[in-house]
Amino acid sequence: MSTSTSNASLAASVTALRSSLSLLDSSITILDSGIHDFPRMKKVLSSTRHFELLPQSTLQTAQATLAAELTPAIATLLNRSEAHVAKMQRREQALIAKAELQEGRLEQGGSRGEGLKRKKSMEGRIAKVARIGGIGGEEKVMRLKALRQKKERLGYAVERLGLQSQQRQRQLRKSVAATKDA
């Protein structure tokens, strides 16, 4: 009986071992189907660090360094732009003054028409004197023409200076009015 009991218990052990092996085989099949895609999953699930966490002191140091580098450049650019704006304002003022001066000249152009009539009548008189005076008269005629041209130049210069004076008075009044408003 001992052999048959031991055979029966060995048979039961072999049966249990076979069922365990079959269970283990099915577990391996299940695990294999679950992990066969593991290399791809490892790559997909690997963490890529897009942002690094830094201590606040490091950030403050970097900000201070950046500010120290940029502040002089910004100040230089601001100075350049202010100088350019001032230059453009001066140019604008000069162009306005020139336009007003030209406008004044145009307004007085009507009186110049009369001056041209006087000039022609004066040339007629000079020609008459030249015909009467002969050779010595030509020298006088040339001298009279030169004096007349000089007179015209001086008259024009006086007119220009008067217009400039009026222009500066207007600008002075504007600046005084602007300072009173401010």
Backbone as ProteinMPNN parsed JSONL, in Angstrom:
{"seq_chain_A": "MSTSTSNASLAASVTALRSSLSLLDSSITILDSGIHDFPRMKKVLSSTRHFELLPQSTLQTAQATLAAELTPAIATLLNRSEAHVAKMQRREQALIAKAELQEGRLEQGGSRGEGLKRKKSMEGRIAKVARIGGIGGEEKVMRLKALRQKKERLGYAVERLGLQSQQRQRQLRKSVAATKDA", "coords_chain_A": {"N_chain_A": [[0.787, -1.146, 0.0], [1.875, 1.156, 0.452], [3.407, 1.72, -1.747], [1.474, 2.098, -3.662], [0.099, 4.233, -2.594], [2.047, 6.041, -2.528], [2.477, 6.207, -5.261], [0.039, 7.228, -6.052], [0.059, 9.666, -4.73], [2.272, 10.787, -5.953], [1.352, 10.865, -8.557], [-0.686, 12.668, -8.243], [0.843, 14.864, -7.565], [2.31, 15.203, -9.923], [0.245, 15.82, -11.664], [-0.637, 18.189, -10.497], [1.7, 19.663, -10.849], [1.807, 19.732, -13.642], [-0.514, 21.192, -14.184], [0.257, 23.519, -12.946], [2.437, 24.199, -14.549], [1.137, 24.571, -16.966], [-0.484, 26.714, -16.26], [1.518, 28.53, -15.676], [2.674, 28.733, -18.207], [0.563, 29.896, -19.649], [0.499, 32.299, -18.267], [2.99, 33.339, -18.955], [2.598, 33.681, -21.695], [0.597, 35.628, -21.647], [1.988, 37.693, -20.314], [4.034, 38.091, -22.213], [2.59, 38.994, -24.415], [1.821, 41.408, -23.311], [4.213, 42.812, -22.837], [5.651, 42.904, -25.186], [5.631, 45.222, -26.646], [7.094, 46.891, -25.173], [9.719, 48.298, -25.573], [9.022, 50.39, -27.377], [7.075, 51.66, -25.834], [8.639, 52.462, -23.717], [10.194, 54.44, -24.914], [8.191, 56.23, -25.655], [7.098, 56.921, -23.219], [9.232, 58.024, -21.925], [10.517, 60.711, -20.076], [10.775, 63.953, -21.238], [12.574, 66.755, -20.539], [11.28, 69.755, -20.708], [11.211, 72.152, -19.436], [13.24, 73.548, -16.985], [13.553, 73.525, -13.539], [14.618, 76.107, -11.606], [16.42, 77.586, -8.936], [15.159, 80.458, -7.161], [17.014, 82.419, -6.547], [18.988, 82.087, -8.516], [17.554, 82.843, -10.782], [17.049, 85.544, -10.143], [19.636, 86.559, -10.121], [20.347, 86.186, -12.808], [18.469, 87.897, -14.015], [19.286, 90.363, -12.963], [21.844, 90.576, -14.088], [21.201, 90.65, -16.805], [19.693, 93.023, -16.868], [21.699, 94.829, -16.141], [23.32, 94.672, -18.386], [21.638, 95.576, -20.429], [20.679, 98.119, -19.708], [22.581, 100.339, -20.171], [22.667, 100.255, -22.991], [20.011, 100.747, -23.683], [19.705, 103.302, -22.611], [21.513, 104.71, -24.227], [20.281, 104.408, -26.732], [17.894, 105.775, -26.218], [18.876, 108.378, -25.785], [19.937, 108.901, -28.325], [17.586, 108.817, -29.855], [16.14, 110.937, -28.722], [17.817, 113.078, -29.361], [17.634, 112.972, -32.12], [14.912, 113.507, -32.476], [14.827, 116.119, -31.45], [16.465, 117.366, -33.331], [14.889, 117.033, -35.617], [12.711, 118.586, -34.85], [13.875, 121.125, -34.747], [14.527, 121.373, -37.424], [11.975, 121.329, -38.51], [10.979, 123.727, -37.425], [12.704, 125.534, -38.718], [11.975, 125.115, -41.378], [9.316, 125.97, -41.274], [9.72, 128.656, -40.649], [11.098, 129.442, -42.931], [9.128, 128.996, -44.842], [7.203, 130.871, -44.037], [8.655, 133.196, -44.444], [9.011, 133.098, -47.214], [6.345, 133.247, -47.904], [5.756, 135.832, -47.063], [7.365, 137.226, -48.842], [6.082, 136.602, -51.211], [3.656, 137.857, -50.78], [4.445, 140.496, -50.856], [5.128, 140.649, -53.42], [3.447, 141.903, -55.219], [3.998, 144.601, -54.899], [6.472, 144.576, -55.993], [6.018, 144.372, -58.668], [5.413, 146.947, -59.333], [7.889, 148.006, -58.848], [9.358, 146.872, -60.92], [8.298, 148.269, -63.081], [9.222, 150.82, -62.481], [11.928, 150.313, -62.697], [12.218, 149.773, -65.443], [11.497, 152.267, -66.494], [13.561, 153.757, -65.447], [15.742, 152.614, -66.762], [15.155, 153.453, -69.312], [15.552, 156.223, -69.004], [18.284, 156.217, -68.426], [19.323, 155.249, -70.807], [18.624, 157.361, -72.458], [20.176, 159.433, -71.372], [22.654, 158.373, -71.985], [22.675, 158.504, -74.762], [22.681, 161.209, -75.124], [24.936, 162.036, -73.692], [27.285, 160.915, -74.857], [30.602, 159.479, -75.138], [31.742, 159.757, -72.534], [29.442, 159.637, -71.167], [28.724, 156.974, -71.276], [30.279, 155.732, -69.377], [29.242, 156.899, -67.101], [26.697, 155.871, -67.289], [27.154, 153.129, -66.889], [28.082, 153.257, -64.314], [25.822, 154.272, -63.027], [24.061, 152.123, -63.467], [25.332, 150.132, -61.948], [25.134, 151.283, -59.417], [22.358, 151.354, -59.184], [21.774, 148.595, -59.174], [23.07, 147.879, -56.832], [21.524, 149.318, -55.041], [19.094, 147.979, -55.333], [19.823, 145.438, -54.383], [20.45, 146.053, -51.705], [17.965, 147.01, -50.896], [16.469, 144.665, -51.121], [17.816, 143.116, -49.217], [17.213, 144.573, -46.883], [14.449, 144.244, -46.866], [14.287, 141.434, -46.557], [15.507, 141.131, -44.049], [13.655, 142.539, -42.501], [11.399, 140.888, -42.782], [12.398, 138.573, -41.59], [12.745, 139.53, -39.01], [10.08, 140.037, -38.29], [9.183, 137.388, -38.371], [10.695, 136.224, -36.296], [9.699, 137.643, -34.154], [7.054, 136.685, -34.119], [7.589, 133.994, -33.483], [8.72, 134.329, -30.968], [6.544, 135.381, -29.573], [4.863, 133.142, -29.704], [6.367, 131.248, -28.216], [6.438, 132.49, -25.722], [3.734, 132.489, -25.123], [3.36, 129.741, -25.0], [4.9, 129.058, -22.761], [3.495, 130.364, -20.799], [1.142, 128.905, -20.78], [2.036, 126.456, -19.888]], "CA_chain_A": [[0.0, 0.0, 0.0], [2.727, 2.297, 0.524], [3.808, 2.078, -3.084], [0.337, 2.625, -4.398], [-0.222, 5.531, -2.035], [3.055, 6.975, -2.959], [2.22, 6.422, -6.67], [-1.128, 8.087, -6.167], [0.423, 11.016, -4.331], [3.165, 11.281, -6.99], [0.518, 11.163, -9.713], [-1.391, 13.907, -7.921], [1.857, 15.915, -7.63], [2.623, 15.422, -11.335], [-0.926, 16.496, -12.215], [-0.612, 19.551, -9.976], [2.827, 20.307, -11.489], [1.422, 19.986, -15.025], [-1.47, 22.301, -14.196], [1.039, 24.721, -12.611], [3.211, 24.526, -15.741], [0.199, 25.098, -17.955], [-0.856, 28.037, -15.756], [2.706, 29.354, -15.851], [2.809, 28.946, -19.642], [-0.444, 30.883, -20.049], [0.932, 33.576, -17.679], [4.097, 33.834, -19.783], [2.001, 34.147, -22.94], [-0.082, 36.883, -21.343], [3.028, 38.698, -20.061], [4.722, 38.372, -23.467], [1.74, 39.876, -25.233], [1.772, 42.719, -22.652], [5.48, 43.553, -22.839], [6.367, 42.881, -26.475], [5.679, 46.603, -27.114], [7.75, 47.66, -24.111], [10.727, 49.272, -26.026], [8.339, 51.566, -27.905], [6.422, 52.333, -24.705], [9.693, 53.115, -22.941], [10.551, 55.666, -25.625], [7.06, 57.148, -25.593], [6.871, 57.371, -21.853], [10.403, 58.657, -21.315], [10.201, 62.119, -19.807], [11.648, 64.96, -21.824], [12.487, 67.951, -19.706], [11.134, 70.97, -21.504], [11.467, 73.276, -18.537], [14.014, 73.176, -15.814], [13.246, 74.303, -12.35], [15.822, 76.742, -11.075], [16.147, 78.333, -7.698], [14.814, 81.863, -7.363], [18.24, 83.232, -6.485], [19.625, 82.009, -9.838], [16.747, 83.683, -11.673], [17.271, 86.952, -9.798], [20.986, 86.896, -10.574], [20.294, 86.301, -14.27], [17.724, 89.115, -14.328], [20.13, 91.513, -12.632], [22.906, 90.618, -15.092], [20.58, 91.097, -18.05], [19.349, 94.439, -16.702], [22.95, 95.587, -16.146], [23.814, 94.714, -19.757], [20.72, 96.29, -21.312], [20.418, 99.496, -19.275], [23.363, 101.341, -20.927], [22.26, 100.252, -24.4], [18.705, 101.409, -23.759], [19.943, 104.733, -22.367], [22.143, 105.239, -25.435], [19.251, 104.486, -27.773], [16.975, 106.86, -25.858], [19.572, 109.649, -26.048], [19.981, 109.092, -29.778], [16.253, 109.136, -30.381], [15.798, 112.294, -28.272], [18.606, 114.015, -30.169], [17.061, 112.978, -33.474], [13.628, 114.209, -32.402], [15.139, 117.545, -31.308], [16.964, 117.817, -34.629], [13.74, 117.121, -36.522], [11.907, 119.732, -34.43], [14.571, 122.322, -35.218], [14.371, 121.422, -38.879], [10.587, 121.725, -38.763], [10.89, 125.164, -37.129], [13.402, 126.255, -39.782], [11.154, 125.051, -42.587], [8.155, 126.842, -41.059], [10.21, 130.035, -40.765], [11.406, 129.684, -44.34], [7.852, 129.089, -45.557], [6.593, 132.163, -43.702], [9.455, 134.217, -45.119], [8.646, 133.037, -48.633], [4.972, 133.735, -47.999], [5.852, 137.292, -46.97], [7.928, 137.723, -50.101], [5.031, 136.505, -52.232], [2.667, 138.904, -50.513], [5.007, 141.769, -51.268], [5.442, 140.536, -54.846], [2.644, 142.888, -55.936], [4.721, 145.874, -54.904], [7.629, 144.399, -56.869], [5.572, 144.666, -60.035], [5.594, 148.388, -59.501], [9.329, 148.223, -58.887], [9.815, 146.544, -62.265], [7.916, 149.396, -63.948], [10.158, 151.901, -62.193], [13.224, 149.901, -63.217], [12.197, 149.972, -66.895], [11.521, 153.709, -66.802], [14.905, 154.215, -65.11], [16.62, 152.185, -67.854], [14.874, 154.37, -70.423], [16.22, 157.494, -68.709], [19.732, 156.0, -68.538], [19.63, 155.155, -72.238], [18.498, 158.735, -72.993], [21.375, 160.162, -70.936], [23.789, 157.81, -72.714], [22.636, 159.037, -76.128], [23.003, 162.629, -75.072], [26.246, 162.273, -73.101], [28.408, 160.454, -75.664], [31.498, 158.47, -74.578], [31.814, 159.955, -71.093], [28.135, 159.267, -70.644], [28.657, 155.512, -71.119], [30.879, 155.424, -68.067], [28.241, 157.286, -66.099], [25.589, 154.914, -67.398], [27.597, 151.891, -66.221], [28.137, 153.539, -62.882], [24.43, 154.368, -62.577], [23.507, 150.758, -63.428], [25.928, 149.447, -60.795], [24.527, 151.859, -58.212], [20.971, 150.914, -59.136], [21.784, 147.198, -58.757], [23.434, 147.859, -55.421], [20.351, 149.799, -54.314], [18.116, 146.89, -55.339], [20.312, 144.4, -53.468], [20.286, 146.543, -50.34], [16.525, 147.03, -50.618], [16.065, 143.274, -50.917], [18.373, 142.68, -47.933], [16.417, 145.224, -45.84], [13.142, 143.574, -46.881], [14.482, 140.102, -45.993], [15.744, 141.289, -42.612], [12.376, 142.922, -41.892], [10.56, 139.692, -42.715], [12.979, 137.7, -40.57], [12.437, 140.144, -37.722], [8.669, 139.733, -38.011], [9.104, 135.951, -38.118], [11.227, 135.961, -34.958], [8.741, 138.201, -33.188], [5.958, 135.715, -34.023], [8.074, 132.829, -32.756], [8.886, 134.729, -29.571], [5.195, 135.438, -28.987], [4.392, 131.749, -29.541], [7.083, 130.587, -27.118], [5.986, 133.125, -24.491], [2.386, 131.957, -24.894], [3.485, 128.323, -24.622], [5.418, 128.971, -21.398], [2.427, 130.79, -19.904], [0.172, 127.811, -20.694], [2.625, 125.314, -19.186]], "C_chain_A": [[0.858, 1.248, 0.0], [3.208, 2.697, -0.852], [2.635, 2.647, -3.849], [-0.052, 3.988, -3.854], [0.835, 6.526, -2.498], [2.911, 7.252, -4.46], [1.063, 7.402, -6.88], [-0.742, 9.523, -5.787], [1.391, 11.622, -5.344], [2.359, 11.661, -8.235], [-0.218, 12.473, -9.48], [-0.415, 15.081, -7.996], [2.194, 16.252, -9.082], [1.476, 16.184, -11.992], [-0.921, 17.964, -11.769], [0.527, 20.331, -10.629], [2.503, 20.665, -12.941], [0.439, 21.155, -15.097], [-0.749, 23.606, -13.859], [1.848, 25.181, -13.811], [2.307, 25.129, -16.815], [-0.237, 26.507, -17.556], [0.315, 29.011, -15.941], [2.91, 29.683, -17.332], [1.797, 29.993, -20.128], [-0.088, 32.27, -19.486], [2.058, 34.194, -18.508], [3.556, 34.361, -21.106], [1.318, 35.505, -22.732], [0.94, 38.0, -21.11], [3.757, 39.07, -21.349], [3.883, 39.292, -24.349], [1.665, 41.28, -24.617], [3.052, 43.508, -22.772], [6.21, 43.522, -24.165], [6.51, 44.296, -27.046], [6.433, 47.514, -26.121], [8.835, 48.626, -24.602], [10.091, 50.551, -26.597], [7.688, 52.364, -26.775], [7.458, 53.064, -23.846], [10.076, 54.449, -23.583], [9.434, 56.701, -25.527], [6.912, 57.735, -24.201], [8.085, 58.033, -21.209], [10.117, 60.151, -21.169], [11.251, 63.006, -20.454], [11.468, 66.223, -21.007], [12.454, 69.179, -20.598], [11.472, 72.201, -20.672], [12.269, 72.76, -17.361], [13.621, 74.081, -14.671], [14.558, 74.812, -11.777], [15.471, 77.45, -9.782], [15.921, 79.815, -8.005], [16.054, 82.754, -7.345], [18.973, 83.225, -7.826], [18.886, 82.885, -10.836], [16.988, 85.167, -11.395], [18.644, 87.416, -10.263], [21.005, 87.089, -12.095], [19.554, 87.567, -14.691], [18.572, 90.361, -14.065], [21.246, 91.676, -13.668], [22.364, 91.151, -16.414], [20.23, 92.584, -17.985], [20.614, 95.304, -16.754], [23.516, 95.7, -17.563], [22.945, 95.599, -20.638], [20.53, 97.761, -20.955], [21.267, 100.518, -20.033], [22.952, 101.407, -22.402], [20.93, 100.975, -24.578], [18.878, 102.918, -23.561], [20.566, 105.395, -23.596], [21.116, 105.419, -26.546], [18.255, 105.604, -27.482], [17.608, 108.223, -26.133], [19.634, 109.947, -27.541], [18.627, 109.499, -30.321], [15.826, 110.538, -29.951], [16.555, 113.347, -29.091], [18.037, 114.114, -31.582], [15.73, 113.721, -33.5], [13.861, 115.716, -32.281], [15.629, 118.129, -32.629], [15.814, 117.988, -35.616], [12.832, 118.302, -36.152], [12.554, 121.036, -34.886], [14.42, 122.476, -36.727], [12.95, 121.856, -39.249], [10.416, 123.221, -38.534], [11.534, 125.987, -38.248], [12.584, 126.252, -41.068], [9.915, 125.929, -42.471], [8.571, 128.3, -41.227], [10.494, 130.381, -42.228], [10.122, 129.838, -45.149], [7.174, 130.426, -45.285], [7.343, 133.315, -44.38], [9.11, 134.268, -46.61], [7.222, 133.562, -48.855], [4.95, 135.264, -47.953], [6.406, 137.889, -48.252], [6.875, 137.69, -51.202], [3.977, 137.586, -52.049], [3.165, 140.267, -50.986], [5.389, 141.752, -52.741], [4.653, 141.526, -55.675], [3.353, 144.226, -55.998], [5.968, 145.777, -55.774], [7.254, 144.663, -58.321], [5.729, 146.144, -60.331], [7.073, 148.727, -59.593], [9.899, 147.904, -60.259], [9.477, 147.674, -63.255], [8.884, 150.557, -63.753], [11.523, 151.601, -62.788], [13.288, 150.14, -64.727], [12.237, 151.464, -67.255], [12.903, 154.284, -66.502], [15.875, 153.823, -66.211], [16.413, 153.076, -69.08], [15.588, 155.702, -70.229], [17.734, 157.361, -68.89], [20.137, 155.944, -70.002], [19.592, 156.543, -72.874], [19.742, 159.544, -72.631], [22.583, 159.668, -71.713], [23.834, 158.358, -74.128], [23.078, 160.498, -76.143], [24.462, 162.826, -74.661], [27.412, 161.826, -73.93], [29.249, 159.443, -74.918], [31.608, 158.6, -73.073], [30.523, 159.551, -70.429], [28.01, 157.766, -70.44], [29.222, 155.105, -69.771], [29.904, 155.766, -66.958], [27.075, 156.311, -66.091], [25.948, 153.622, -66.671], [27.621, 152.084, -64.705], [26.732, 153.632, -62.302], [23.782, 152.984, -62.476], [24.029, 150.004, -62.198], [25.32, 149.957, -59.499], [23.078, 151.411, -58.05], [20.89, 149.46, -58.661], [22.123, 147.074, -57.276], [22.253, 148.29, -54.569], [19.3, 148.697, -54.224], [18.53, 145.782, -54.374], [20.109, 144.814, -52.018], [18.81, 146.586, -49.949], [16.008, 145.622, -50.335], [16.553, 142.763, -49.56], [17.578, 143.279, -46.776], [15.061, 144.545, -45.729], [13.237, 142.201, -46.216], [14.684, 140.179, -44.487], [14.471, 141.691, -41.879], [11.461, 141.721, -41.745], [11.084, 138.717, -41.654], [12.674, 138.226, -39.173], [10.994, 139.859, -37.333], [8.487, 138.26, -37.655], [9.577, 135.637, -36.698], [10.319, 136.525, -33.878], [7.566, 137.255, -33.014], [6.377, 134.495, -33.22], [8.223, 133.143, -31.271], [7.53, 134.796, -28.88], [4.632, 134.05, -28.742], [5.049, 131.067, -28.365], [6.675, 131.179, -25.778], [4.595, 132.602, -24.136], [2.449, 130.509, -24.44], [3.975, 128.198, -23.183], [4.356, 129.423, -20.395], [1.401, 129.664, -19.714], [0.723, 126.656, -19.866], [2.74, 125.549, -17.716]], "O_chain_A": [[0.433, 2.299, -0.48], [3.401, 3.884, -1.116], [2.801, 3.596, -4.615], [-0.504, 4.834, -4.625], [0.546, 7.681, -2.812], [3.176, 8.366, -4.911], [1.101, 8.27, -7.752], [-1.163, 10.477, -6.44], [1.355, 12.829, -5.583], [2.653, 12.663, -8.888], [-0.363, 13.287, -10.392], [-0.787, 16.17, -8.435], [2.346, 17.42, -9.439], [1.71, 17.094, -12.788], [-1.171, 18.865, -12.569], [0.371, 21.513, -10.937], [2.862, 21.739, -13.422], [0.552, 22.01, -15.975], [-1.078, 24.664, -14.397], [1.951, 26.378, -14.08], [2.684, 26.088, -17.487], [-0.348, 27.39, -18.406], [0.12, 30.167, -16.315], [3.283, 30.807, -17.665], [2.138, 30.869, -20.923], [-0.335, 33.288, -20.133], [2.085, 35.403, -18.737], [4.018, 35.394, -21.589], [1.456, 36.412, -23.554], [0.793, 39.105, -21.631], [4.068, 40.241, -21.562], [4.393, 40.238, -24.949], [1.463, 42.251, -25.346], [3.017, 44.738, -22.808], [7.307, 44.073, -24.262], [7.413, 44.547, -27.845], [6.402, 48.74, -26.233], [8.883, 49.738, -24.075], [10.564, 51.657, -26.333], [7.743, 53.593, -26.762], [7.191, 54.142, -23.316], [10.258, 55.454, -22.896], [9.689, 57.891, -25.342], [6.63, 58.923, -24.045], [7.999, 58.544, -20.092], [9.533, 60.766, -22.061], [12.452, 62.833, -20.245], [10.35, 66.699, -20.81], [13.468, 69.585, -21.165], [11.977, 73.19, -21.205], [12.008, 71.684, -16.822], [13.388, 75.276, -14.855], [15.48, 74.044, -11.502], [14.328, 77.862, -9.581], [16.436, 80.344, -8.99], [16.113, 83.746, -8.072], [19.522, 84.249, -8.231], [19.504, 83.584, -11.64], [17.117, 85.958, -12.33], [18.794, 88.539, -10.744], [21.604, 88.039, -12.601], [19.975, 88.24, -15.631], [18.567, 91.3, -14.861], [21.554, 92.796, -14.075], [22.986, 91.995, -17.059], [20.451, 93.316, -18.95], [20.603, 96.385, -17.343], [24.126, 96.714, -17.904], [23.463, 96.301, -21.507], [20.243, 98.57, -21.837], [20.707, 101.505, -20.51], [22.896, 102.489, -22.987], [20.758, 101.735, -25.531], [18.263, 103.715, -24.27], [20.191, 106.509, -23.962], [21.085, 106.451, -27.215], [17.821, 106.304, -28.397], [16.948, 109.12, -26.655], [19.416, 111.079, -27.974], [18.524, 110.41, -31.142], [15.21, 111.258, -30.738], [15.994, 114.378, -29.462], [17.968, 115.197, -32.164], [15.451, 114.474, -34.433], [13.175, 116.504, -32.931], [15.26, 119.243, -33.002], [15.767, 118.967, -36.36], [12.252, 118.942, -37.03], [11.869, 121.944, -35.355], [14.212, 123.578, -37.234], [12.747, 122.642, -40.174], [9.788, 123.91, -39.338], [10.988, 127.004, -38.675], [12.508, 127.263, -41.765], [9.504, 126.561, -43.444], [7.869, 129.085, -41.866], [10.169, 131.472, -42.696], [10.029, 130.695, -46.027], [6.63, 131.046, -46.199], [6.734, 134.284, -44.831], [8.94, 135.343, -47.186], [6.934, 134.226, -49.85], [4.22, 135.908, -48.707], [5.956, 138.946, -48.694], [6.777, 138.608, -52.017], [3.471, 138.156, -53.016], [2.383, 141.091, -51.46], [5.918, 142.737, -53.255], [5.122, 141.958, -56.728], [3.319, 144.909, -57.021], [6.469, 146.797, -56.246], [8.081, 145.123, -59.108], [6.122, 146.54, -61.428], [7.464, 149.63, -60.332], [10.818, 148.58, -60.721], [10.265, 147.989, -64.147], [9.314, 151.196, -64.714], [12.197, 152.488, -63.312], [14.288, 150.647, -65.236], [12.92, 151.868, -68.196], [13.372, 155.181, -67.202], [16.749, 154.614, -66.566], [17.362, 153.411, -69.789], [16.16, 156.249, -71.172], [18.387, 158.255, -69.427], [21.155, 156.511, -70.398], [20.422, 156.866, -73.724], [20.296, 160.253, -73.471], [23.453, 160.464, -72.068], [24.913, 158.648, -74.645], [23.759, 160.949, -77.064], [25.15, 163.684, -75.213], [28.507, 162.345, -73.711], [28.72, 158.636, -74.154], [31.566, 157.578, -72.388], [30.51, 159.165, -69.26], [27.288, 157.315, -69.55], [28.682, 154.22, -69.107], [29.757, 155.016, -65.992], [26.535, 155.969, -65.039], [25.135, 153.083, -65.92], [27.238, 151.204, -63.935], [26.477, 153.127, -61.208], [23.049, 152.701, -61.528], [23.271, 149.33, -61.501], [25.023, 149.179, -58.592], [22.622, 151.125, -56.943], [20.036, 149.125, -57.839], [21.536, 146.264, -56.559], [21.997, 147.715, -53.511], [18.689, 148.499, -53.174], [17.7, 145.25, -53.637], [19.65, 144.019, -51.198], [18.444, 146.245, -48.824], [15.208, 145.417, -49.422], [15.824, 142.077, -48.842], [17.294, 142.589, -45.797], [14.577, 144.296, -44.625], [12.38, 141.839, -45.409], [14.107, 139.393, -43.735], [14.23, 141.238, -40.761], [10.819, 141.547, -40.709], [10.305, 138.114, -40.915], [12.378, 137.453, -38.262], [10.711, 139.486, -36.195], [7.727, 137.924, -36.747], [8.932, 134.871, -35.982], [10.191, 135.94, -32.803], [7.117, 137.034, -31.889], [5.623, 134.012, -32.376], [7.89, 132.319, -30.419], [7.376, 134.332, -27.75], [4.005, 133.797, -27.714], [4.38, 130.38, -27.592], [6.574, 130.45, -24.791], [4.318, 132.308, -22.973], [1.67, 130.095, -23.582], [3.515, 127.32, -22.454], [4.316, 128.927, -19.269], [0.859, 129.491, -18.623], [-0.041, 125.948, -19.21], [3.217, 124.68, -16.987]]}, "name": "protein", "num_of_chains": 1, "seq": "MSTSTSNASLAASVTALRSSLSLLDSSITILDSGIHDFPRMKKVLSSTRHFELLPQSTLQTAQATLAAELTPAIATLLNRSEAHVAKMQRREQALIAKAELQEGRLEQGGSRGEGLKRKKSMEGRIAKVARIGGIGGEEKVMRLKALRQKKERLGYAVERLGLQSQQRQRQLRKSVAATKDA"}
